Amino acid sequence: MSTRELSCLRWRCRRGMRELDELLLRYVERRLPQATHCERDAFACLLELPDPELFACIVDRTAARYPAQSQIFQNVIAQIRSNEP
């Protein structure tokens, strides 16, 4: 992953909710550099969700709305959760 791609994803993690910002940025710093291409794509897709829906997927543990690829999305969400302080 290039520095530019990482910077772009880091910028997209800046959301309207501080809690969400912290969870996402922690994932980017700790896990994303070792993530597979599929995991990076799934993370980028998750960033397309509106803040309330993304927050619900991560914190409230509701199902993501991507049933066709739910396993990869669930893996990324689990990794985001595991980076909680």
N, C-alpha and C positions, 0 to 999 in steps of 0.2 A: 504494500500500500504506500503510495507516494505521500510526501509531506503535504502536498496540496489537497489531496483527497481527504486526508486526516483532518486538515484545517477546515475544510468545507463541512465535514460531518460534525466536527466540534461546534462550528457556528450554528448548524441546524439543531443542535441540542439545547440551544438557548431558547427556552420556552417562556410562557407566561406564568408558570408555576415554579417557584423556587425548589420545592421538593423534587419535582420532575427533572429540573435542570441538574440537580446534584446527582440523582440516580443515573441519568444518561451520561453525564460527563465522567462519572466514576467508571462506568462501563467502557467508555471510549479510551480512557487512560489505562485501565487495567487489563481489559480483555480484547478489545478490538484489534490491536496489533497482531495477536496470535490467531484471530478468527479466520475461518475458511472463507472463501469467496461467497459461498451460499449464505453463510451467517452474516457477512457484511451486507449482502443484498437484502436479506431479511430485516436487518437493523435499519437500513435506509428506508425500506417500505414502512416499517413501524413509525418512523419519523414523519411519515405523511399523515398519520392519524391526527385528528384534533386532540388538543391537550386533555380534555376530560375523558375521552375514550382511551387514549394511551395510558393515562394515569390509572384508569379502571383496570386495564389489562395487567399492569405491573403491580399496583398496590392492592387493589380489591380482588385480584386474582380471577377476574372474569375471563372468559375465552376470547381470544383474538378473533377478528372477523375474516380470517383467511383459512377456511377449511381445507382447501386443496393442498396447502403446504403447511398445515397447522403444526406439524412436528418441528420443523426448523424454526418457526416463529416461537413456539413454546420453549424450545431450547434457548433461544436468544433471551426471551423474557426471564427464564429461570436463571440465566447468567447475570442478567441485570439485577434480579432480586438477590443473588448471592453476593453481590458487591455492596449490599446495604451496610452501613456502619455497625 
